[in-house]
Amino acid sequence: MLFEAASPMSLAVFRPVYEHLRRDPRIEFWFTTSDDSWHADHIFGAAGITDHVMTPDALRWRRFDAYINTDFWNMTWLPRSARRIHLFHGVAGKYGLDAPVRIAPVVATFDRLLFPNRDRLVRYIEAGLIDVDSAQGALVGYPKVDCLVDGSLDRRAIQTSLGLDPSAPTVLYAPTWSPYSSLSSMGDDIIRALARMDVNVIVKLHDRSYDAAARASGGIDWRAHLGQLCHDYRVHFAEDPDASPYLFVADAIVTDHSS
């Protein structure tokens, strides 16, 4: 099975599925990325995955039984037959993703679409992207957040690791990417306002805010900028691509569309 990540967050979305399937000795996993914003070492190496990581060119002529990704863009097209599986990386409907009819040919290339909720499944059916009687669409939920309810996370341990005061409420600021998000228009003011409250504050950016492209970050080095701002205001600047532990310890979240 080949898994392709478009960003570090892609791997965080797939990770629960991978951890379950990797115990099956019949399955051998390979990993790749064709996104220019991240090197494979940054995505997979940082997560402890160093074996079977290859460039798209190096694996293009290998045979795989299945290919899975979390993004309809930035994907590797394998010339040899492989079952194609899509695991949605979120539920926001920006770019028309609630029913992306403009990329219907791309959607049609997937043998299975693993839907996170019934609303999106119904929208795909109503838009004619999948057949209501077909097995192409499967309602599976969102495995990435299973850890919020399955008892696997330890709230106190996470609070300690992040240096949070367990006696105070915790607020998570998690803006989406793009120069038009709250991060660009008022992010600094939001962080300062939260920091003046008697609460713990966590700032967690979308992966794409670290993308140097103007359409993603607005040309701002948010890691450097917010790293300093959060340090000055004693705010925790979260850099783990998996937001689940931060959500687990948060009592409230300040966000905008599609974060």
TIDOTI-60002 format. One record per residue (C-alpha): residue number from 1; residue in three letters; z, y, x. Coordinates in Angstrom, 2 decimals, decimal comma. Example, Ala and Ser with C-alpha at 12.3 -4.5 7.8 and 13.67 -1.06 7.14 Angstrom:
<pts>
i: 1 aa: ALA zz: 7,80 yy: -4,50 xx: 12,30
i: 2 aa: SER zz: 7,14 yy: -1,06 xx: 13,67
</pts>
This chain:
<pts>
i: 1 aa: MET zz: 0,00 yy: 0,00 xx: 0,00
i: 2 aa: LEU zz: -0,94 yy: 3,45 xx: 1,27
i: 3 aa: PHE zz: 1,20 yy: 6,44 xx: 0,30
i: 4 aa: GLU zz: -0,16 yy: 9,93 xx: 0,84
i: 5 aa: ALA zz: 2,13 yy: 12,95 xx: 0,89
i: 6 aa: ALA zz: 0,92 yy: 16,50 xx: 0,32
i: 7 aa: SER zz: 4,22 yy: 17,92 xx: 1,62
i: 8 aa: PRO zz: 7,76 yy: 16,82 xx: 2,51
i: 9 aa: MET zz: 8,67 yy: 17,14 xx: -1,17
i: 10 aa: SER zz: 6,02 yy: 14,54 xx: -2,00
i: 11 aa: LEU zz: 7,92 yy: 11,98 xx: 0,02
i: 12 aa: ALA zz: 11,18 yy: 12,98 xx: -1,71
i: 13 aa: VAL zz: 9,51 yy: 12,27 xx: -5,06
i: 14 aa: PHE zz: 8,23 yy: 8,87 xx: -3,95
i: 15 aa: ARG zz: 11,29 yy: 7,88 xx: -1,89
i: 16 aa: PRO zz: 13,27 yy: 6,11 xx: -4,66
i: 17 aa: VAL zz: 10,23 yy: 3,99 xx: -5,51
i: 18 aa: TYR zz: 9,62 yy: 3,24 xx: -1,84
i: 19 aa: GLU zz: 13,24 yy: 2,25 xx: -1,20
i: 20 aa: HIS zz: 13,04 yy: -0,22 xx: -4,08
i: 21 aa: LEU zz: 9,66 yy: -1,72 xx: -3,20
i: 22 aa: ARG zz: 10,21 yy: -1,94 xx: 0,55
i: 23 aa: ARG zz: 12,65 yy: -4,80 xx: -0,09
i: 24 aa: ASP zz: 9,74 yy: -6,91 xx: -1,33
i: 25 aa: PRO zz: 8,39 yy: -8,83 xx: 1,71
i: 26 aa: ARG zz: 4,96 yy: -9,05 xx: 0,07
i: 27 aa: ILE zz: 4,41 yy: -5,30 xx: 0,36
i: 28 aa: GLU zz: 3,48 yy: -3,50 xx: 3,57
i: 29 aa: PHE zz: 3,54 yy: 0,29 xx: 3,45
i: 30 aa: TRP zz: 1,34 yy: 2,73 xx: 5,33
i: 31 aa: PHE zz: 1,62 yy: 6,51 xx: 5,26
i: 32 aa: THR zz: -0,65 yy: 9,50 xx: 5,69
i: 33 aa: THR zz: -1,21 yy: 13,17 xx: 4,84
i: 34 aa: SER zz: -4,41 yy: 15,19 xx: 4,72
i: 35 aa: ASP zz: -2,66 yy: 18,50 xx: 4,11
i: 36 aa: ASP zz: -3,26 yy: 21,03 xx: 6,89
i: 37 aa: SER zz: 0,12 yy: 22,73 xx: 6,39
i: 38 aa: TRP zz: 2,23 yy: 19,82 xx: 7,62
i: 39 aa: HIS zz: 1,87 yy: 17,30 xx: 10,42
i: 40 aa: ALA zz: 2,67 yy: 13,73 xx: 9,51
i: 41 aa: ASP zz: 5,61 yy: 13,74 xx: 11,93
i: 42 aa: HIS zz: 7,15 yy: 16,64 xx: 10,02
i: 43 aa: ILE zz: 6,88 yy: 14,80 xx: 6,71
i: 44 aa: PHE zz: 7,55 yy: 11,19 xx: 7,66
i: 45 aa: GLY zz: 9,24 yy: 11,34 xx: 11,05
i: 46 aa: ALA zz: 11,88 yy: 13,73 xx: 9,78
i: 47 aa: ALA zz: 12,65 yy: 11,17 xx: 7,05
i: 48 aa: GLY zz: 13,00 yy: 8,32 xx: 9,54
i: 49 aa: ILE zz: 9,58 yy: 6,79 xx: 8,87
i: 50 aa: THR zz: 7,73 yy: 6,30 xx: 12,14
i: 51 aa: ASP zz: 5,85 yy: 3,02 xx: 11,73
i: 52 aa: HIS zz: 2,46 yy: 2,71 xx: 10,04
i: 53 aa: VAL zz: 1,88 yy: 6,47 xx: 9,96
i: 54 aa: MET zz: -1,80 yy: 7,24 xx: 10,49
i: 55 aa: THR zz: -4,28 yy: 10,07 xx: 10,11
i: 56 aa: PRO zz: -6,79 yy: 9,88 xx: 7,23
i: 57 aa: ASP zz: -9,66 yy: 9,35 xx: 9,67
i: 58 aa: ALA zz: -7,86 yy: 6,47 xx: 11,39
i: 59 aa: LEU zz: -7,20 yy: 4,56 xx: 8,19
i: 60 aa: ARG zz: -10,32 yy: 5,42 xx: 6,23
i: 61 aa: TRP zz: -11,96 yy: 2,05 xx: 6,83
i: 62 aa: ARG zz: -8,84 yy: -0,08 xx: 6,49
i: 63 aa: ARG zz: -8,42 yy: -2,14 xx: 3,37
i: 64 aa: PHE zz: -5,52 yy: -1,33 xx: 1,06
i: 65 aa: ASP zz: -4,62 yy: -3,00 xx: -2,21
i: 66 aa: ALA zz: -3,07 yy: 0,17 xx: -3,64
i: 67 aa: TYR zz: -3,05 yy: 3,90 xx: -2,95
i: 68 aa: ILE zz: -0,36 yy: 6,18 xx: -4,40
i: 69 aa: ASN zz: 0,08 yy: 9,94 xx: -4,23
i: 70 aa: THR zz: 1,88 yy: 12,77 xx: -6,02
i: 71 aa: ASP zz: -0,79 yy: 15,47 xx: -6,06
i: 72 aa: PHE zz: -4,28 yy: 15,77 xx: -7,52
i: 73 aa: TRP zz: -5,34 yy: 17,81 xx: -4,49
i: 74 aa: ASN zz: -5,23 yy: 17,07 xx: -0,76
i: 75 aa: MET zz: -5,96 yy: 13,38 xx: -1,12
i: 76 aa: THR zz: -7,70 yy: 10,78 xx: 1,00
i: 77 aa: TRP zz: -10,65 yy: 9,04 xx: -0,59
i: 78 aa: LEU zz: -10,83 yy: 5,43 xx: 0,52
i: 79 aa: PRO zz: -14,35 yy: 3,96 xx: 0,53
i: 80 aa: ARG zz: -13,04 yy: 0,44 xx: 0,05
i: 81 aa: SER zz: -11,63 yy: -0,70 xx: -3,26
i: 82 aa: ALA zz: -7,94 yy: 0,04 xx: -3,86
i: 83 aa: ARG zz: -5,94 yy: 0,51 xx: -7,02
i: 84 aa: ARG zz: -5,19 yy: 4,23 xx: -7,33
i: 85 aa: ILE zz: -1,78 yy: 5,31 xx: -8,66
i: 86 aa: HIS zz: -0,53 yy: 8,83 xx: -9,34
i: 87 aa: LEU zz: 3,19 yy: 9,65 xx: -9,52
i: 88 aa: PHE zz: 3,65 yy: 13,17 xx: -10,90
i: 89 aa: HIS zz: 5,65 yy: 15,41 xx: -8,56
i: 90 aa: GLY zz: 6,94 yy: 17,66 xx: -11,32
i: 91 aa: VAL zz: 6,68 yy: 18,64 xx: -14,96
i: 92 aa: ALA zz: 5,58 yy: 22,30 xx: -14,83
i: 93 aa: GLY zz: 2,33 yy: 23,16 xx: -16,57
i: 94 aa: LYS zz: 0,99 yy: 25,83 xx: -14,25
i: 95 aa: TYR zz: -2,67 yy: 25,55 xx: -13,22
i: 96 aa: GLY zz: -3,22 yy: 23,76 xx: -16,54
i: 97 aa: LEU zz: -1,57 yy: 20,59 xx: -15,25
i: 98 aa: ASP zz: -0,16 yy: 19,77 xx: -18,69
i: 99 aa: ALA zz: -3,76 yy: 18,81 xx: -19,50
i: 100 aa: PRO zz: -6,05 yy: 19,46 xx: -16,50
i: 101 aa: VAL zz: -9,41 yy: 18,94 xx: -18,18
i: 102 aa: ARG zz: -11,19 yy: 20,90 xx: -15,43
i: 103 aa: ILE zz: -10,40 yy: 18,09 xx: -12,98
i: 104 aa: ALA zz: -10,97 yy: 15,28 xx: -15,48
i: 105 aa: PRO zz: -13,23 yy: 13,37 xx: -13,04
i: 106 aa: VAL zz: -10,40 yy: 13,29 xx: -10,48
i: 107 aa: VAL zz: -7,85 yy: 12,15 xx: -13,08
i: 108 aa: ALA zz: -10,24 yy: 9,41 xx: -14,16
i: 109 aa: THR zz: -10,27 yy: 7,90 xx: -10,66
i: 110 aa: PHE zz: -6,65 yy: 6,74 xx: -11,04
i: 111 aa: ASP zz: -5,95 yy: 3,29 xx: -12,40
i: 112 aa: ARG zz: -2,38 yy: 4,28 xx: -13,31
i: 113 aa: LEU zz: -0,81 yy: 7,64 xx: -14,09
i: 114 aa: LEU zz: 2,98 yy: 7,42 xx: -14,01
i: 115 aa: PHE zz: 4,17 yy: 10,06 xx: -16,47
i: 116 aa: PRO zz: 7,57 yy: 11,75 xx: -16,12
i: 117 aa: ASN zz: 7,92 yy: 12,55 xx: -19,83
i: 118 aa: ARG zz: 6,34 yy: 11,80 xx: -23,20
i: 119 aa: ASP zz: 5,15 yy: 15,38 xx: -23,73
i: 120 aa: ARG zz: 2,78 yy: 15,27 xx: -20,79
i: 121 aa: LEU zz: 1,56 yy: 11,79 xx: -21,70
i: 122 aa: VAL zz: 0,75 yy: 12,99 xx: -25,23
i: 123 aa: ARG zz: -1,02 yy: 16,08 xx: -23,90
i: 124 aa: TYR zz: -3,25 yy: 13,96 xx: -21,66
i: 125 aa: ILE zz: -4,11 yy: 11,74 xx: -24,62
i: 126 aa: GLU zz: -4,85 yy: 14,69 xx: -26,90
i: 127 aa: ALA zz: -7,05 yy: 16,29 xx: -24,22
i: 128 aa: GLY zz: -9,04 yy: 13,07 xx: -23,90
i: 129 aa: LEU zz: -8,00 yy: 12,54 xx: -20,29
i: 130 aa: ILE zz: -6,70 yy: 9,06 xx: -21,04
i: 131 aa: ASP zz: -7,23 yy: 6,65 xx: -23,92
i: 132 aa: VAL zz: -4,25 yy: 6,13 xx: -26,20
i: 133 aa: ASP zz: -4,88 yy: 2,38 xx: -26,15
i: 134 aa: SER zz: -5,37 yy: 2,18 xx: -22,39
i: 135 aa: ALA zz: -2,83 yy: 0,98 xx: -19,86
i: 136 aa: GLN zz: -3,86 yy: 3,84 xx: -17,56
i: 137 aa: GLY zz: -0,95 yy: 6,01 xx: -18,68
i: 138 aa: ALA zz: 2,58 yy: 4,66 xx: -18,21
i: 139 aa: LEU zz: 5,77 yy: 6,50 xx: -19,21
i: 140 aa: VAL zz: 8,16 yy: 5,83 xx: -16,32
i: 141 aa: GLY zz: 10,35 yy: 8,93 xx: -16,12
i: 142 aa: TYR zz: 11,09 yy: 10,84 xx: -12,93
i: 143 aa: PRO zz: 12,61 yy: 8,47 xx: -10,34
i: 144 aa: LYS zz: 13,48 yy: 11,33 xx: -7,99
i: 145 aa: VAL zz: 16,33 yy: 12,44 xx: -10,26
i: 146 aa: ASP zz: 17,73 yy: 9,02 xx: -11,14
i: 147 aa: CYS zz: 20,37 yy: 9,69 xx: -8,50
i: 148 aa: LEU zz: 21,81 yy: 12,48 xx: -10,67
i: 149 aa: VAL zz: 23,04 yy: 9,94 xx: -13,18
i: 150 aa: ASP zz: 23,23 yy: 6,55 xx: -11,46
i: 151 aa: GLY zz: 26,46 yy: 7,17 xx: -9,55
i: 152 aa: SER zz: 24,89 yy: 7,03 xx: -6,09
i: 153 aa: LEU zz: 25,79 yy: 10,62 xx: -5,15
i: 154 aa: ASP zz: 29,27 yy: 11,78 xx: -4,11
i: 155 aa: ARG zz: 29,90 yy: 15,37 xx: -5,23
i: 156 aa: ARG zz: 32,82 yy: 16,00 xx: -2,89
i: 157 aa: ALA zz: 30,99 yy: 14,56 xx: 0,12
i: 158 aa: ILE zz: 27,98 yy: 16,79 xx: -0,56
i: 159 aa: GLN zz: 30,19 yy: 19,84 xx: -0,99
i: 160 aa: THR zz: 31,87 yy: 19,09 xx: 2,32
i: 161 aa: SER zz: 28,59 yy: 18,57 xx: 4,15
i: 162 aa: LEU zz: 27,28 yy: 21,92 xx: 2,86
i: 163 aa: GLY zz: 30,50 yy: 23,79 xx: 3,59
i: 164 aa: LEU zz: 31,10 yy: 24,65 xx: -0,08
i: 165 aa: ASP zz: 34,44 yy: 25,55 xx: -1,62
i: 166 aa: PRO zz: 35,13 yy: 22,77 xx: -4,17
i: 167 aa: SER zz: 37,43 yy: 25,08 xx: -6,15
i: 168 aa: ALA zz: 34,63 yy: 27,57 xx: -6,87
i: 169 aa: PRO zz: 31,53 yy: 27,14 xx: -9,07
i: 170 aa: THR zz: 28,21 yy: 26,63 xx: -7,31
i: 171 aa: VAL zz: 24,99 yy: 28,46 xx: -8,17
i: 172 aa: LEU zz: 21,63 yy: 27,20 xx: -6,96
i: 173 aa: TYR zz: 18,76 yy: 29,67 xx: -6,54
i: 174 aa: ALA zz: 15,52 yy: 27,67 xx: -6,49
i: 175 aa: PRO zz: 12,41 yy: 29,86 xx: -6,88
i: 176 aa: THR zz: 8,90 yy: 28,53 xx: -6,92
i: 177 aa: TRP zz: 6,21 yy: 29,40 xx: -4,39
i: 178 aa: SER zz: 3,42 yy: 32,03 xx: -4,43
i: 179 aa: PRO zz: 3,49 yy: 35,77 xx: -3,79
i: 180 aa: TYR zz: 4,03 yy: 36,27 xx: -7,54
i: 181 aa: SER zz: 7,28 yy: 34,34 xx: -7,82
i: 182 aa: SER zz: 10,75 yy: 35,84 xx: -8,07
i: 183 aa: LEU zz: 11,22 yy: 35,03 xx: -4,38
i: 184 aa: SER zz: 8,72 yy: 37,70 xx: -3,37
i: 185 aa: SER zz: 9,51 yy: 40,28 xx: -6,04
i: 186 aa: MET zz: 13,30 yy: 40,14 xx: -6,16
i: 187 aa: GLY zz: 14,54 yy: 37,18 xx: -4,12
i: 188 aa: ASP zz: 16,62 yy: 39,20 xx: -1,66
i: 189 aa: ASP zz: 18,30 yy: 41,13 xx: -4,49
i: 190 aa: ILE zz: 19,08 yy: 37,91 xx: -6,38
i: 191 aa: ILE zz: 20,68 yy: 36,35 xx: -3,31
i: 192 aa: ARG zz: 22,76 yy: 39,47 xx: -2,58
i: 193 aa: ALA zz: 23,90 yy: 39,70 xx: -6,20
i: 194 aa: LEU zz: 24,95 yy: 36,05 xx: -6,29
i: 195 aa: ALA zz: 26,70 yy: 36,37 xx: -2,93
i: 196 aa: ARG zz: 28,88 yy: 39,16 xx: -4,33
i: 197 aa: MET zz: 30,19 yy: 36,82 xx: -7,02
i: 198 aa: ASP zz: 33,12 yy: 34,48 xx: -6,50
i: 199 aa: VAL zz: 30,86 yy: 31,42 xx: -6,27
i: 200 aa: ASN zz: 29,19 yy: 29,15 xx: -3,76
i: 201 aa: VAL zz: 25,50 yy: 29,97 xx: -3,41
i: 202 aa: ILE zz: 22,73 yy: 27,59 xx: -2,34
i: 203 aa: VAL zz: 19,18 yy: 28,83 xx: -1,76
i: 204 aa: LYS zz: 16,50 yy: 26,11 xx: -1,97
i: 205 aa: LEU zz: 12,85 yy: 27,08 xx: -1,62
i: 206 aa: HIS zz: 9,76 yy: 25,17 xx: -2,72
i: 207 aa: ASP zz: 7,95 yy: 23,48 xx: 0,18
i: 208 aa: ARG zz: 4,93 yy: 25,72 xx: -0,29
i: 209 aa: SER zz: 6,98 yy: 28,81 xx: 0,47
i: 210 aa: TYR zz: 6,93 yy: 27,59 xx: 4,08
i: 211 aa: ASP zz: 3,14 yy: 27,33 xx: 4,04
i: 212 aa: ALA zz: 1,76 yy: 30,15 xx: 6,20
i: 213 aa: ALA zz: -1,22 yy: 30,67 xx: 3,89
i: 214 aa: ALA zz: -1,09 yy: 34,01 xx: 2,05
i: 215 aa: ARG zz: -1,54 yy: 32,35 xx: -1,34
i: 216 aa: ALA zz: 1,58 yy: 30,28 xx: -0,73
i: 217 aa: SER zz: 4,09 yy: 32,41 xx: 1,17
i: 218 aa: GLY zz: 2,48 yy: 35,81 xx: 0,92
i: 219 aa: GLY zz: 2,30 yy: 35,75 xx: 4,71
i: 220 aa: ILE zz: 6,10 yy: 35,93 xx: 5,03
i: 221 aa: ASP zz: 8,09 yy: 33,64 xx: 7,30
i: 222 aa: TRP zz: 10,68 yy: 32,79 xx: 4,67
i: 223 aa: ARG zz: 12,57 yy: 30,40 xx: 6,91
i: 224 aa: ALA zz: 13,29 yy: 33,15 xx: 9,42
i: 225 aa: HIS zz: 13,80 yy: 35,87 xx: 6,82
i: 226 aa: LEU zz: 16,13 yy: 34,00 xx: 4,51
i: 227 aa: GLY zz: 17,84 yy: 32,18 xx: 7,35
i: 228 aa: GLN zz: 19,12 yy: 35,52 xx: 8,57
i: 229 aa: LEU zz: 19,87 yy: 36,90 xx: 5,10
i: 230 aa: CYS zz: 21,80 yy: 33,80 xx: 4,07
i: 231 aa: HIS zz: 23,72 yy: 33,85 xx: 7,34
i: 232 aa: ASP zz: 24,70 yy: 37,48 xx: 6,80
i: 233 aa: TYR zz: 25,90 yy: 36,81 xx: 3,25
i: 234 aa: ARG zz: 27,47 yy: 33,41 xx: 3,97
i: 235 aa: VAL zz: 25,05 yy: 31,62 xx: 1,67
i: 236 aa: HIS zz: 23,90 yy: 28,05 xx: 2,27
i: 237 aa: PHE zz: 20,18 yy: 28,00 xx: 3,07
i: 238 aa: ALA zz: 19,03 yy: 24,49 xx: 2,10
i: 239 aa: GLU zz: 16,12 yy: 23,01 xx: 4,02
i: 240 aa: ASP zz: 16,18 yy: 19,38 xx: 2,87
i: 241 aa: PRO zz: 12,98 yy: 18,80 xx: 0,84
i: 242 aa: ASP zz: 14,93 yy: 16,73 xx: -1,70
i: 243 aa: ALA zz: 16,66 yy: 19,12 xx: -4,11
i: 244 aa: SER zz: 18,64 yy: 16,38 xx: -5,87
i: 245 aa: PRO zz: 21,90 yy: 16,71 xx: -3,87
i: 246 aa: TYR zz: 21,86 yy: 20,47 xx: -4,45
i: 247 aa: LEU zz: 21,29 yy: 20,00 xx: -8,17
i: 248 aa: PHE zz: 24,12 yy: 17,48 xx: -8,28
i: 249 aa: VAL zz: 26,71 yy: 19,94 xx: -6,96
i: 250 aa: ALA zz: 25,36 yy: 22,98 xx: -8,82
i: 251 aa: ASP zz: 27,06 yy: 24,31 xx: -11,96
i: 252 aa: ALA zz: 24,21 yy: 26,72 xx: -12,68
i: 253 aa: ILE zz: 20,66 yy: 27,26 xx: -11,49
i: 254 aa: VAL zz: 18,64 yy: 30,46 xx: -11,18
i: 255 aa: THR zz: 14,97 yy: 29,65 xx: -11,10
i: 256 aa: ASP zz: 11,51 yy: 30,60 xx: -12,31
i: 257 aa: HIS zz: 8,51 yy: 28,70 xx: -13,66
i: 258 aa: SER zz: 7,58 yy: 25,55 xx: -11,75
i: 259 aa: SER zz: 10,21 yy: 25,56 xx: -9,03
</pts>
